[in-house]
């Protein structure tokens, strides 16, 4: 297999993997979203984010996206469990390989019931600059919750990096919190590739 090195080739491979494992489409709304409404589009990213190839591609692409933002200068990446966990881990591993390590952290949905009873788990402390990562955003609700919880823990959220933006208002909702958002893939570009692949069928 030819080694993937350029962002363009890796992005293409990631879109192909998303279509093969994570993306579903129906002509009529059939998929119930977290908001309760139904949609023609559905992304279940875990079969991609938990796969060896997916972790390699996501880790490299998001690491490059984060490093491109010179002003961020962050110590760690993380987000609301469970969707953000493998994304943060992939970036963390890649950063170690690149010898510019970033810590990974987890924002719990509920505080730990025993011990330190923390909301945020990982080697981060008050005052640290961090990036919130997310696998998919629709309304932005999960990401906003992660931002608020990270801020309550004293972390400084420099930005948000998203694997897939469903382009349904989530990015704009997050940016209203004065947090910049960078997205790797959009529903539109994934659907375009999907349509080209299956238009002859």
ChimeraX commands (.cxc) that place a marker at each C-alpha (Angstrom):
marker #1 position 0.00,0.00,0.00 radius 0.5
marker #1 position 1.32,3.43,-0.98 radius 0.5
marker #1 position 2.24,5.54,2.02 radius 0.5
marker #1 position -0.11,8.47,2.55 radius 0.5
marker #1 position 1.71,11.68,3.38 radius 0.5
marker #1 position -0.05,14.68,1.85 radius 0.5
marker #1 position -3.08,16.20,3.57 radius 0.5
marker #1 position -5.02,15.96,0.31 radius 0.5
marker #1 position -4.51,12.22,-0.13 radius 0.5
marker #1 position -5.21,11.54,3.55 radius 0.5
marker #1 position -8.38,13.62,3.44 radius 0.5
marker #1 position -9.60,11.73,0.39 radius 0.5
marker #1 position -8.92,8.41,2.12 radius 0.5
marker #1 position -10.76,9.60,5.22 radius 0.5
marker #1 position -13.83,10.62,3.21 radius 0.5
marker #1 position -13.82,7.19,1.54 radius 0.5
marker #1 position -13.60,5.52,4.95 radius 0.5
marker #1 position -16.44,7.67,6.34 radius 0.5
marker #1 position -18.66,6.74,3.39 radius 0.5
marker #1 position -17.81,3.06,3.74 radius 0.5
marker #1 position -18.31,2.83,7.51 radius 0.5
marker #1 position -20.13,5.81,8.98 radius 0.5
marker #1 position -22.40,7.63,6.54 radius 0.5
marker #1 position -26.01,6.77,5.77 radius 0.5
marker #1 position -28.49,8.57,3.51 radius 0.5
marker #1 position -32.19,8.12,2.73 radius 0.5
marker #1 position -34.44,10.11,0.40 radius 0.5
marker #1 position -36.94,10.68,3.23 radius 0.5
marker #1 position -35.97,11.61,6.81 radius 0.5
marker #1 position -35.45,8.31,8.65 radius 0.5
marker #1 position -32.74,8.93,11.23 radius 0.5
marker #1 position -33.62,10.33,14.64 radius 0.5
marker #1 position -31.01,12.80,15.89 radius 0.5
marker #1 position -30.09,13.73,19.46 radius 0.5
marker #1 position -32.27,16.84,19.08 radius 0.5
marker #1 position -35.29,14.61,18.47 radius 0.5
marker #1 position -35.88,15.61,14.88 radius 0.5
marker #1 position -35.40,13.32,11.89 radius 0.5
marker #1 position -32.88,13.69,9.09 radius 0.5
marker #1 position -31.98,12.13,5.74 radius 0.5
marker #1 position -28.32,12.13,6.80 radius 0.5
marker #1 position -26.69,10.14,9.56 radius 0.5
marker #1 position -23.08,9.87,10.73 radius 0.5
marker #1 position -21.97,7.24,13.23 radius 0.5
marker #1 position -18.29,8.09,13.41 radius 0.5
marker #1 position -17.17,5.44,15.89 radius 0.5
marker #1 position -16.49,2.73,13.24 radius 0.5
marker #1 position -14.04,5.25,11.73 radius 0.5
marker #1 position -12.58,6.95,14.81 radius 0.5
marker #1 position -11.95,3.58,16.50 radius 0.5
marker #1 position -10.34,1.96,13.44 radius 0.5
marker #1 position -6.55,1.79,12.89 radius 0.5
marker #1 position -6.72,3.61,9.54 radius 0.5
marker #1 position -9.18,6.16,10.88 radius 0.5
marker #1 position -6.99,6.95,13.89 radius 0.5
marker #1 position -3.95,7.38,11.65 radius 0.5
marker #1 position -5.77,9.73,9.26 radius 0.5
marker #1 position -7.64,11.70,11.92 radius 0.5
marker #1 position -4.58,12.04,14.13 radius 0.5
marker #1 position -2.42,13.41,11.35 radius 0.5
marker #1 position -5.02,15.67,9.74 radius 0.5
marker #1 position -6.30,17.23,12.96 radius 0.5
marker #1 position -2.78,17.59,14.34 radius 0.5
marker #1 position -1.83,19.55,11.23 radius 0.5
marker #1 position -4.99,21.62,11.50 radius 0.5
marker #1 position -4.20,22.53,15.11 radius 0.5
marker #1 position -0.55,23.34,14.42 radius 0.5
marker #1 position -1.58,25.55,11.49 radius 0.5
marker #1 position -3.20,27.92,14.00 radius 0.5
marker #1 position 0.00,29.47,15.32 radius 0.5
marker #1 position -1.75,31.68,17.89 radius 0.5
marker #1 position -3.44,28.79,19.71 radius 0.5
marker #1 position -0.32,27.41,21.44 radius 0.5
marker #1 position -2.21,24.76,23.38 radius 0.5
marker #1 position -1.19,22.09,25.86 radius 0.5
marker #1 position -4.01,19.59,25.40 radius 0.5
marker #1 position -6.94,18.37,23.31 radius 0.5
marker #1 position -10.15,16.78,24.53 radius 0.5
marker #1 position -13.92,16.91,24.59 radius 0.5
marker #1 position -17.14,15.45,25.84 radius 0.5
marker #1 position -17.08,11.69,26.23 radius 0.5
marker #1 position -17.68,9.46,24.23 radius 0.5
marker #1 position -17.49,10.85,20.72 radius 0.5
marker #1 position -14.46,13.06,21.33 radius 0.5
marker #1 position -12.37,10.45,23.17 radius 0.5
marker #1 position -10.85,8.51,20.23 radius 0.5
marker #1 position -10.37,11.76,18.30 radius 0.5
marker #1 position -8.38,13.30,21.15 radius 0.5
marker #1 position -6.39,10.09,21.62 radius 0.5
marker #1 position -5.47,9.99,17.91 radius 0.5
marker #1 position -4.22,13.58,17.99 radius 0.5
marker #1 position -2.34,12.98,21.25 radius 0.5
marker #1 position -0.54,9.91,19.84 radius 0.5
marker #1 position 0.32,11.70,16.59 radius 0.5
marker #1 position 1.71,14.69,18.50 radius 0.5
marker #1 position 4.08,12.37,20.37 radius 0.5
marker #1 position 5.29,10.82,17.11 radius 0.5
marker #1 position 5.87,14.35,15.76 radius 0.5
marker #1 position 7.82,15.20,18.95 radius 0.5
marker #1 position 5.49,18.10,19.78 radius 0.5
marker #1 position 3.35,16.38,22.42 radius 0.5
marker #1 position -0.18,17.43,23.28 radius 0.5
marker #1 position -1.97,15.91,26.27 radius 0.5
marker #1 position -5.42,14.36,25.88 radius 0.5
marker #1 position -8.26,14.93,28.34 radius 0.5
marker #1 position -11.85,13.78,28.80 radius 0.5
marker #1 position -14.85,15.87,29.81 radius 0.5
marker #1 position -17.28,13.66,31.70 radius 0.5
marker #1 position -21.05,13.86,31.25 radius 0.5
marker #1 position -21.34,13.51,35.02 radius 0.5
marker #1 position -18.70,13.99,37.71 radius 0.5
marker #1 position -16.93,10.94,39.06 radius 0.5
marker #1 position -18.94,9.58,42.01 radius 0.5
marker #1 position -15.92,8.77,44.15 radius 0.5
marker #1 position -12.30,9.79,44.75 radius 0.5
marker #1 position -11.58,13.26,43.38 radius 0.5
marker #1 position -15.05,13.52,41.74 radius 0.5
marker #1 position -13.64,15.32,38.72 radius 0.5
marker #1 position -15.54,16.53,35.65 radius 0.5
marker #1 position -12.35,16.73,33.58 radius 0.5
marker #1 position -9.89,13.82,33.50 radius 0.5
marker #1 position -6.33,14.09,32.24 radius 0.5
marker #1 position -3.02,15.84,32.93 radius 0.5
marker #1 position -4.42,19.36,32.64 radius 0.5
marker #1 position -4.69,22.11,35.22 radius 0.5
marker #1 position -6.22,25.53,35.75 radius 0.5
marker #1 position -4.84,28.06,33.29 radius 0.5
marker #1 position -3.86,25.55,30.59 radius 0.5
marker #1 position -4.82,26.43,27.00 radius 0.5
marker #1 position -6.72,23.62,25.31 radius 0.5
marker #1 position -8.59,22.65,22.16 radius 0.5
marker #1 position -12.02,21.04,22.30 radius 0.5
marker #1 position -12.39,18.30,19.69 radius 0.5
marker #1 position -15.58,16.68,18.41 radius 0.5
marker #1 position -16.38,13.90,15.95 radius 0.5
marker #1 position -19.62,15.42,14.58 radius 0.5
marker #1 position -21.46,18.67,15.23 radius 0.5
marker #1 position -25.10,19.33,14.41 radius 0.5
marker #1 position -26.52,21.93,16.82 radius 0.5
marker #1 position -23.21,22.19,18.68 radius 0.5
marker #1 position -24.83,21.25,22.00 radius 0.5
marker #1 position -22.26,18.65,23.08 radius 0.5
marker #1 position -19.35,20.88,22.14 radius 0.5
marker #1 position -20.83,23.86,23.98 radius 0.5
marker #1 position -21.31,21.68,27.06 radius 0.5
marker #1 position -17.65,20.62,26.86 radius 0.5
marker #1 position -16.49,24.23,26.52 radius 0.5
marker #1 position -18.52,25.36,29.53 radius 0.5
marker #1 position -17.33,22.46,31.67 radius 0.5
marker #1 position -13.68,22.99,30.65 radius 0.5
marker #1 position -13.96,26.69,31.51 radius 0.5
marker #1 position -15.50,25.89,34.90 radius 0.5
marker #1 position -12.42,23.75,35.52 radius 0.5
marker #1 position -10.20,26.74,34.84 radius 0.5
marker #1 position -9.07,25.69,31.36 radius 0.5
marker #1 position -8.70,28.30,28.61 radius 0.5
marker #1 position -10.41,27.11,25.42 radius 0.5
marker #1 position -8.42,28.44,22.47 radius 0.5
marker #1 position -10.57,26.83,19.78 radius 0.5
marker #1 position -12.68,23.92,18.59 radius 0.5
marker #1 position -11.66,21.36,15.97 radius 0.5
marker #1 position -14.37,19.22,14.40 radius 0.5
marker #1 position -14.04,16.07,12.31 radius 0.5
marker #1 position -17.42,16.45,10.51 radius 0.5
marker #1 position -19.69,19.49,10.42 radius 0.5
marker #1 position -23.29,18.62,9.48 radius 0.5
marker #1 position -23.73,22.32,8.55 radius 0.5
marker #1 position -26.90,22.73,10.59 radius 0.5
marker #1 position -26.02,25.71,12.76 radius 0.5
marker #1 position -23.62,24.09,15.22 radius 0.5
marker #1 position -20.52,25.95,14.06 radius 0.5
marker #1 position -22.30,29.29,14.29 radius 0.5
marker #1 position -23.69,28.48,17.76 radius 0.5
marker #1 position -20.21,27.66,19.05 radius 0.5
marker #1 position -18.68,30.78,17.52 radius 0.5
marker #1 position -21.23,32.90,19.39 radius 0.5
marker #1 position -19.25,31.91,22.49 radius 0.5
marker #1 position -16.24,33.73,20.98 radius 0.5
marker #1 position -14.49,30.43,20.26 radius 0.5
marker #1 position -13.04,29.88,16.76 radius 0.5
marker #1 position -14.10,26.65,15.03 radius 0.5
marker #1 position -12.10,24.74,12.43 radius 0.5
marker #1 position -13.69,21.82,10.58 radius 0.5
marker #1 position -11.94,19.06,8.67 radius 0.5
marker #1 position -14.90,17.70,6.67 radius 0.5
marker #1 position -18.42,18.92,5.90 radius 0.5
marker #1 position -21.61,17.05,5.12 radius 0.5
marker #1 position -21.66,18.77,1.73 radius 0.5
marker #1 position -18.27,17.51,0.57 radius 0.5
marker #1 position -18.90,14.00,1.89 radius 0.5
marker #1 position -22.30,13.86,0.18 radius 0.5
marker #1 position -20.75,15.08,-3.07 radius 0.5
marker #1 position -18.31,12.15,-3.10 radius 0.5
marker #1 position -21.10,9.78,-2.04 radius 0.5
marker #1 position -23.32,11.01,-4.90 radius 0.5
marker #1 position -20.53,10.56,-7.46 radius 0.5
marker #1 position -19.85,7.04,-6.22 radius 0.5
marker #1 position -23.45,5.87,-6.32 radius 0.5
marker #1 position -25.03,8.02,-9.05 radius 0.5
marker #1 position -24.63,5.21,-11.58 radius 0.5
marker #1 position -26.45,2.67,-9.41 radius 0.5
marker link #1:1,2 radius 0.2
marker link #1:2,3 radius 0.2
marker link #1:3,4 radius 0.2
marker link #1:4,5 radius 0.2
marker link #1:5,6 radius 0.2
marker link #1:6,7 radius 0.2
marker link #1:7,8 radius 0.2
marker link #1:8,9 radius 0.2
marker link #1:9,10 radius 0.2
marker link #1:10,11 radius 0.2
marker link #1:11,12 radius 0.2
marker link #1:12,13 radius 0.2
marker link #1:13,14 radius 0.2
marker link #1:14,15 radius 0.2
marker link #1:15,16 radius 0.2
marker link #1:16,17 radius 0.2
marker link #1:17,18 radius 0.2
marker link #1:18,19 radius 0.2
marker link #1:19,20 radius 0.2
marker link #1:20,21 radius 0.2
marker link #1:21,22 radius 0.2
marker link #1:22,23 radius 0.2
marker link #1:23,24 radius 0.2
marker link #1:24,25 radius 0.2
marker link #1:25,26 radius 0.2
marker link #1:26,27 radius 0.2
marker link #1:27,28 radius 0.2
marker link #1:28,29 radius 0.2
marker link #1:29,30 radius 0.2
marker link #1:30,31 radius 0.2
marker link #1:31,32 radius 0.2
marker link #1:32,33 radius 0.2
marker link #1:33,34 radius 0.2
marker link #1:34,35 radius 0.2
marker link #1:35,36 radius 0.2
marker link #1:36,37 radius 0.2
marker link #1:37,38 radius 0.2
marker link #1:38,39 radius 0.2
marker link #1:39,40 radius 0.2
marker link #1:40,41 radius 0.2
marker link #1:41,42 radius 0.2
marker link #1:42,43 radius 0.2
marker link #1:43,44 radius 0.2
marker link #1:44,45 radius 0.2
marker link #1:45,46 radius 0.2
marker link #1:46,47 radius 0.2
marker link #1:47,48 radius 0.2
marker link #1:48,49 radius 0.2
marker link #1:49,50 radius 0.2
marker link #1:50,51 radius 0.2
marker link #1:51,52 radius 0.2
marker link #1:52,53 radius 0.2
marker link #1:53,54 radius 0.2
marker link #1:54,55 radius 0.2
marker link #1:55,56 radius 0.2
marker link #1:56,57 radius 0.2
marker link #1:57,58 radius 0.2
marker link #1:58,59 radius 0.2
marker link #1:59,60 radius 0.2
marker link #1:60,61 radius 0.2
marker link #1:61,62 radius 0.2
marker link #1:62,63 radius 0.2
marker link #1:63,64 radius 0.2
marker link #1:64,65 radius 0.2
marker link #1:65,66 radius 0.2
marker link #1:66,67 radius 0.2
marker link #1:67,68 radius 0.2
marker link #1:68,69 radius 0.2
marker link #1:69,70 radius 0.2
marker link #1:70,71 radius 0.2
marker link #1:71,72 radius 0.2
marker link #1:72,73 radius 0.2
marker link #1:73,74 radius 0.2
marker link #1:74,75 radius 0.2
marker link #1:75,76 radius 0.2
marker link #1:76,77 radius 0.2
marker link #1:77,78 radius 0.2
marker link #1:78,79 radius 0.2
marker link #1:79,80 radius 0.2
marker link #1:80,81 radius 0.2
marker link #1:81,82 radius 0.2
marker link #1:82,83 radius 0.2
marker link #1:83,84 radius 0.2
marker link #1:84,85 radius 0.2
marker link #1:85,86 radius 0.2
marker link #1:86,87 radius 0.2
marker link #1:87,88 radius 0.2
marker link #1:88,89 radius 0.2
marker link #1:89,90 radius 0.2
marker link #1:90,91 radius 0.2
marker link #1:91,92 radius 0.2
marker link #1:92,93 radius 0.2
marker link #1:93,94 radius 0.2
marker link #1:94,95 radius 0.2
marker link #1:95,96 radius 0.2
marker link #1:96,97 radius 0.2
marker link #1:97,98 radius 0.2
marker link #1:98,99 radius 0.2
marker link #1:99,100 radius 0.2
marker link #1:100,101 radius 0.2
marker link #1:101,102 radius 0.2
marker link #1:102,103 radius 0.2
marker link #1:103,104 radius 0.2
marker link #1:104,105 radius 0.2
marker link #1:105,106 radius 0.2
marker link #1:106,107 radius 0.2
marker link #1:107,108 radius 0.2
marker link #1:108,109 radius 0.2
marker link #1:109,110 radius 0.2
marker link #1:110,111 radius 0.2
marker link #1:111,112 radius 0.2
marker link #1:112,113 radius 0.2
marker link #1:113,114 radius 0.2
marker link #1:114,115 radius 0.2
marker link #1:115,116 radius 0.2
marker link #1:116,117 radius 0.2
marker link #1:117,118 radius 0.2
marker link #1:118,119 radius 0.2
marker link #1:119,120 radius 0.2
marker link #1:120,121 radius 0.2
marker link #1:121,122 radius 0.2
marker link #1:122,123 radius 0.2
marker link #1:123,124 radius 0.2
marker link #1:124,125 radius 0.2
marker link #1:125,126 radius 0.2
marker link #1:126,127 radius 0.2
marker link #1:127,128 radius 0.2
marker link #1:128,129 radius 0.2
marker link #1:129,130 radius 0.2
marker link #1:130,131 radius 0.2
marker link #1:131,132 radius 0.2
marker link #1:132,133 radius 0.2
marker link #1:133,134 radius 0.2
marker link #1:134,135 radius 0.2
marker link #1:135,136 radius 0.2
marker link #1:136,137 radius 0.2
marker link #1:137,138 radius 0.2
marker link #1:138,139 radius 0.2
marker link #1:139,140 radius 0.2
marker link #1:140,141 radius 0.2
marker link #1:141,142 radius 0.2
marker link #1:142,143 radius 0.2
marker link #1:143,144 radius 0.2
marker link #1:144,145 radius 0.2
marker link #1:145,146 radius 0.2
marker link #1:146,147 radius 0.2
marker link #1:147,148 radius 0.2
marker link #1:148,149 radius 0.2
marker link #1:149,150 radius 0.2
marker link #1:150,151 radius 0.2
marker link #1:151,152 radius 0.2
marker link #1:152,153 radius 0.2
marker link #1:153,154 radius 0.2
marker link #1:154,155 radius 0.2
marker link #1:155,156 radius 0.2
marker link #1:156,157 radius 0.2
marker link #1:157,158 radius 0.2
marker link #1:158,159 radius 0.2
marker link #1:159,160 radius 0.2
marker link #1:160,161 radius 0.2
marker link #1:161,162 radius 0.2
marker link #1:162,163 radius 0.2
marker link #1:163,164 radius 0.2
marker link #1:164,165 radius 0.2
marker link #1:165,166 radius 0.2
marker link #1:166,167 radius 0.2
marker link #1:167,168 radius 0.2
marker link #1:168,169 radius 0.2
marker link #1:169,170 radius 0.2
marker link #1:170,171 radius 0.2
marker link #1:171,172 radius 0.2
marker link #1:172,173 radius 0.2
marker link #1:173,174 radius 0.2
marker link #1:174,175 radius 0.2
marker link #1:175,176 radius 0.2
marker link #1:176,177 radius 0.2
marker link #1:177,178 radius 0.2
marker link #1:178,179 radius 0.2
marker link #1:179,180 radius 0.2
marker link #1:180,181 radius 0.2
marker link #1:181,182 radius 0.2
marker link #1:182,183 radius 0.2
marker link #1:183,184 radius 0.2
marker link #1:184,185 radius 0.2
marker link #1:185,186 radius 0.2
marker link #1:186,187 radius 0.2
marker link #1:187,188 radius 0.2
marker link #1:188,189 radius 0.2
marker link #1:189,190 radius 0.2
marker link #1:190,191 radius 0.2
marker link #1:191,192 radius 0.2
marker link #1:192,193 radius 0.2
marker link #1:193,194 radius 0.2
marker link #1:194,195 radius 0.2
marker link #1:195,196 radius 0.2
marker link #1:196,197 radius 0.2
marker link #1:197,198 radius 0.2
marker link #1:198,199 radius 0.2
marker link #1:199,200 radius 0.2
marker link #1:200,201 radius 0.2
view
